[in-house]
Amino acid sequence: MVVAVAEVNIASKVGMRTPVFFILNIDIEITGDNVNLVNRLEKLNQQFQWWQEQEPLLVAVSTGVDSMVLLDVLQKVIPRPKLTVLHVNHELRDESIHEAAFLTKYCDEHQIDLIKINWKLADHPDTGVENAGREFRYAFFNQEANRLGIDKILTAHHQNDQAETILMKLTRGGALAELTGIQFDRSFKSHQLIRPFLSTSKQQLRHYATTHQLTWFEDVTNNDLSITRNRYRHQALPWLQQQNPRALDHITDYAAQLERTLSDLEGLMQPIMAQITTKIDDNQWRVSLTELTKSPLAATSSWIRYLLEKMAQVPDVKEIQVLAIWQLVVNDNKTTGYIQLTDDWQAVREYDYLKITKMTKQSRSEDKPVSDFMVKLNQWFPIWSGELFGVFETPQSGAQLTYAGQINLKANQLPLWLRLAAKQDKLALKTGHQSLRRLLINQKVARDERSNVQVLVTNDDQVVAVPGVKTAVTIIDSNTHPYYLYHQRKDQ
């Protein structure tokens, strides 16, 4: 199959990162598993200018088939880069000693610089070894790139890795943009991480290795089904390929379509958001909701994510936070309020404006009661009484905790909100409903404190608790789920 591609310098137009949807149009020669990988890599580099003649590159090599193929192909491409191999011995297997020795001999014979490091067994954590190992590797890559002054690091991630990653993210849930999967190249610290085999299947890499009689080592831990990725690799993907032999291509194509769509959407949003958004300073952005409603994008939550991630650069934005902000914006009955995004960042609605604010030490006032914000589960919040209050999905234990009661909620009653009490508020008790005014009198809450009292309400504004005072009686049935209320002193 030969696919034509226009002769344009895409790299100069899109910046550092190479879009997946352009990679799919690269002109290559394929006959079954026989992919001309040298030809493909030369065309990719010609198109995206990843390196120049004799430009120094760092190449991560594990001695597995993928990285040994990458190393072999890089030695044959024109223009030829100057290679330095990076190798990590994770000390997870006895064979790793032999693999390191083989790679040392290989690099010596091919006159390639080699830098090795051991991840000492004593430094391995009791759990999460896979993630910890990845962090160690990339810290090593960054360290050597800084030391040697080399900007570009190549890894041998391939199409199967891409499909596994997309399926894992699809199963786990998260932001839509995560379904674009691994990027062909992206910024990494102050360097550039490049994965030139991302549109090449594992089967094609094996075929190349066999045809060219390469030596490689199999990592037996790759067959360990207790590791999540291995279950996708050996169970989920093979099943999908049984249903359709081109499943890998289709998953990659969907990722490319999604990336193109998100890129187009971002292009549409950028000029609109630039007009209606004011950057007050590095810690605060303000959007005119009046102007926003004039835009066709006002009916979506995409502009909220764009504002948070692209403009304000709020870290680790969750979809539930985006939806909560959207609810705050479209709810004309709640024209003020805020949502805590992280320990530092807040989304605040003030009538016709939405502000994304990073709290500084000077701007915090932890002793002052706050109102109208979404209560995130399993977290602590300050309340009017000077205590901390939290709603948890499971019962908690600890001498410093005071159990405040159980509430039973339907799914559509979430998220919960904490707001200042209103005169009309009532609390459900075993004997009926009691007005908040009478409740506070009965509980001997001082008169000068009553204006600070907050109530915990459902998404439809039903009062389910007065934190620090009393918890409502809620119905238990098959449609409800129990949640547990606690409070504790701030100094505990």
N, C-alpha and C positions, 0 to 999 in steps of 0.2 A: 504494500500500500504506500503510495506517495501522495502527500498532501502539500499543495503549494502554499507559500507564505509570501506576503508582500515584502519588498525590500525597503524596510524602514527601520530606523534606529529606535526601537521601542524603549530601550534602556534610558535614553536621554529624556523620554517623555514621562516615564513613570517613576523615575528616581531609583532608589536603592533596590526596591523589591521587584522581582520579576513575576508578573501575574501568571497564574496557572493557565488561564484561557489562551494566552499567547504561546505557551510551551506546547500546547496540544496541536498547534498548527505548524510545528517545525517539520521541514521536509526530511524524511528518514526512509531508509530501505529496510523492509521487513518481509521475511518469508518464513512463516510459522514462528519458531523460536529464534530464528537466525536474524538477530538485529545487529546491524553494523553499528556497534556502540561507539567506535572511534569516530565514524562519520557523523553520528548523532551529536556527540559532544563537541566536535569541531563546529557544526552548524549552530548549536546552542551558543557557544562562545562567540562565534561570528555575529550572531544576532544581538546578544546581550552584553558583550564585552566584559566578561567576568575576569579575564586576565590577558596580559600582553606577553609577548615573547620574553622568556626568562624572568618573568615576574615571580617573586617568591610566594609560594602557597604552603599552608599547613594542611596536612591530610590526616584525618583520624583513621587509624587502621587497627582493627581488633584481631586480624588474621582469619576472620570468617570469610565466606565466599563473597559477600557483597563488597567489603572493603578491599579485598585482594583484587577483585575485578576493577574497582575504581583505580587502585594504584597502578595496575597494568595498563589500563586505558590512558591514564594521564601521561604515561611515559611514551605514548605513541601519537598523541594528538599534535596537530600543528595549528597555531604556535605552541611550542612546548614550554610549560612553566618550570620553574626551579622548585623542587619538592623538598619538604621537610616532613617526615612522618612522626606523628604523635601516637604513643601506645600506652594504655593503662592496663596494668596487671591488677585485677580486682581481688586476687587471692581467694576466689570462690571455688576454684577447682585445682586439683594437682596438675592437670595438663597445662595450666597457664604458664608454668615455668618453661615447658618445651615450646610453647607458642612464642613466647618472648625470645627464646634462643633462636628459633627459626627466623623470626622477623629481623633479628640482629644480623644473621648471616645473609639474608636476602638483601637487606639495605646495603650491606658492605659490598656484596657482589655487584649491585646495580649503582653503586656510588651515590646513594641517597642518604642524607642526614637523618638520624633517628634520635628521638628524645623519648625516654621511657620513664615511667613512674609506677610505684606500687601503692595501692590502696591497702594499707596494713589491716590485717584481720582484726587486730585489737581495736581499730577505729570503726569497725562495722557496728551499726545500731542493732538492737534486738529485733526491731520491726522496721518495715519500710526500707529494706536494703536496696531494692530496685531504684527507688527515687533518690535515696542517699548516694548511690553509685553514680547516677546521672549527674547530680549536683557536683560530685567530686570531679567527674570527667570534664564538665564544662568550666569549672573553676580552673582546672589544669590547662585547658585550651586557652582561656583568657590570660592566664599567667604567662604562658609561653609566647602568645601573640604580643603581649606587652613587652616582654623581655627582648624578643627578637625584632620588634618593630614590623611585624607582618600583619596585614590587615584582613586577609581572607583565609577562612577555614572551611575545608570541604569535608562533608560526611557522606556516607554511602546509603542514606535512606532511600527507599525505593517505593514502587507503586503499592506493594502489599502493605508496607508500613503505613502508607497514606490511608489505604482502605481500613486497616485495623484502627487507626486513630479516629477516623470519621465515625466508624461504627461504635467505638467506645464512647465518644462524645455524644453521639445520638442517643445512646442508651442511658448515659449518666445525666444528660440534660444540661442546659446552660444557655449562653448567648448564641444566637443564630450564626453569627460570624465565625464561631468556633468550628462549624461544619465545613468551612473551607479547608480545614485540615492543616497539614504541614505546608509551609511555604518553600518555594524553590530557593529563594534567598531572602534573607532578612537581616536587619541590624542585630548585632549581638555585642552588648557593651559598646565599646567604641570600634568594633570590628564588623565584618560581614560574614555571615554563615551561609554557605552555598551547598545545595543538595542536587547535583546534576542528574541523578538517576531517578528522580521522583515520578517520572512517567514511564519507567522501565520496570517490568515485573520481575519478581524473584526467579521465576522460571527462565526468563530470558538471561538473567545474570548467570544462573547455573549452566545454561547452555553455552554461554560464552566461556565460562571457566573450564568446562569439560572439553570444548573444542580446542581451546588454546593450552590445554594440559597444565592449568594452574594448580598450585598446591594451596589448600586452605584447611582450616580446622573447624569441626562442628562443636558448638557449645551445647553440651548435654542439658544445661539448664533451660535452653530454649524449648525443651519438650516437657518441662514441668508444668502440669495443668493447674497447680495451685496458684500460679501467676496469672493474673487477669488477662494480660495481653496474649499469653500463650493459648488461652481458651479461644479467644477470637481468631488466632492464627491457625490453630489446628482443628477447630470445630466449626466456628461460625462461617469463616470465609470459604472453606472447602464445601460446606453445605450450599452456600450461595452460588458457588461456581458449578455445582452439580445442577442447580436450577437453570443457570445460564453461564456458559463458558466465558462470556464477556463481562461478567459481573464487575471485575476490577476496573475495566475501561469505563463502564457506566457510572460507577461510584466516583471515579476521578472526573468524569464529564459533569456530573451533578455538582461537584465541588467547584469546578470551573465556572459553570453557569451561575452558581450562587455568588461567587466572588465577583463576577462581572456585574450581576444585578446590584449587589451592595455597593460596588464602585460607582455604578451609574446613579444610584440613589444618593450617595454621598456627594456626587457632583451636582445634583439638583438641590440638595439641602444647603450646601456651602454658601452660595450667594444669598439665600433667604435668611439663614441664620446670621450671616454677617450684617445684614441690614437691621434686624430686630433685636440683636444681642449687644449688650454693652459690657466690655471688660472694665470693671471698676478698678481692680488691681489684681495682683497675682492670686489673691485669695477670694475673689468674688466676681461672679458673672450674673448679669441681670437680663431677663427676657421679657419683652412686652407681650403679655397674653392677648391684648387687644389687637396688636398687629399680627400675632401668630394666627389668630382665628381667621384672618383674611387669606391665609395660605391653604392650598389643598392638602398640605402635609399636616395640618392641624388635627386631622382625624386619626393620625397614626401615632405610635409611640416611638417611631424611628428617630424623630428629631430630639427626643429626650435623651436617648442613648448617644446620639451625636454630640449633644451639648455636654453630657457628662464625660464621655470618653475622649472625644476629639478636641473639644475646646477647653473645658475645665481640667481634663485629665485626672478625673477621679479614679482611683485604683479599684480593681476587682468589682465592677458593677454587676449586680445580680438582676435577673429579669423581674423578680418580685418587687425590687426597688423601682425599676422603670415603671411597672404597672401601678405601683402605689403613687408615684408622682403624677402619672397620667390621671388617676382618680382624683387626686388633689386639684389638678388643673381644671378638669371638666366639671367638677362638682360646684355649681354656683351657690349651693347652700352652705359651703364651707370655704369662705373667701380668705381665711387666714389659717395658718398651721405650718407644720414642718415635719420632715421625715429625716431621721438620722441614717445617713448612708454608711459612714465609718465612724471611728472614734473622733475623727477630725472634720469630716465633711457633712454638711446638711443641705437639704433642698427646702427652701422656705417660700411659702406663698404669702404675699402681702397684697391682697386685693387684685389689681390688674397686672401684677408682676410676679415672676418666679425668679428667685435668687438661688444660685448654687454657691455656698459659702464654706470656706475652710476656716474653722475656728482656731484662733490663736490663744495663747495664754491670757492675753489682755482682753480678748472678746468673750472668754468663757465666764460664766457666772453660775457655778454649780450649785450654790446655795439658794438661788432664786428658782421658784417653781416654774416649770415650763408647761406649755399646753399645746394641744392639737398636733400630736405627732404619732406616727405609727409605732406600735410596740412590737419590736422584733422578738420572736420566741427565743428562749434559752439565753437571754441577756439581762443585765441589770440596768435599771434607770433610777435617777434620783426623783423623789417625790416630795410633796409639800411638808411632810412631817420631819424631814431631815434624814430619812432612811432611804435605803435602796429597795426597789421593787422589781420583781421578775415573774414572768409567766413561762412555765416549763412544760415540755411535752411528756416528761417522765417524772416520777417522784424524786425529790432530792433529799439528801441527808447531810447533817452537820450541826454541831452544837450551836453555831452562830446563826442558824437559820430559824425563822419563825414561820410556821405553816399558816397561810392565810385562807385556805379553802380551795375547793375544786369547782371549776366551771365546765359545763358540758356544751359544746358548740357544734353546729353544722358547718360544713366546709364553706358555704357561702357567707358565713358570718365573719370570716377572717378577711383581711387582717384586723387585729385589735388596735384601738386608738386610745390615747390618754389625753383628756382635755380638761379644762377648767369646768367645775360644776356649774350648772345652770339652775335657776329657780324651779323650773318645771321637772327637774330630774326626780325619778322615783326608783326605788330598789325593790326587787321581788324578794319577799320573805315567805316563810312557811304559812303565815297567817294572811297573806295578801301582799299588797304593795304599800310601801311607806315612803313619804316624801323625804327628800334629802335633808330639808330643813329640820324636820322632826328627828331624823336619824342622828344628825350632828348634835342636836340638843341632848338626846338620850345618851349618846356616847361621850358627852361632856367635852366636846371640842370647843375650845375658847372662841369667843365671838370674833376677836381680831384675827383669828386664823382661818375662819370659814371662807373668806374670799379667796384663799389660796388652795382650798381643797380641790383635788382632781378626781375625776371618775374614769374608770376603764370601760370603754364602750365597744360594741361590735361594729362591724362595717356598716350596719344599718342603724347605728346610734342607739342600740339598746344597752342600758347601763347594767354591767355584770359585776362590778365591784367598785368600792370606794377604797383604794389602796391605803392601808394604815388604819382603816376604820372597820369595814365590814364587806363580806362577799355575798352576792345575791344567790338565791336558790334557783338553780337551772335544771331543766328536765333531762333525765337520762333515758335515751331510747336507742334504737338500732341505727339511727341517722346521726347521732352525735358522737363526738370524741372528747375524752376528758383532758383537761389542762389543769396544771397545778400552780397555785399562787403562793409566793413566798416573799418575805421581806427580811432585811438585815440592816444593822447599823453600818454607816459609811466607813467607820474605822476598822471594820472587821474584814 
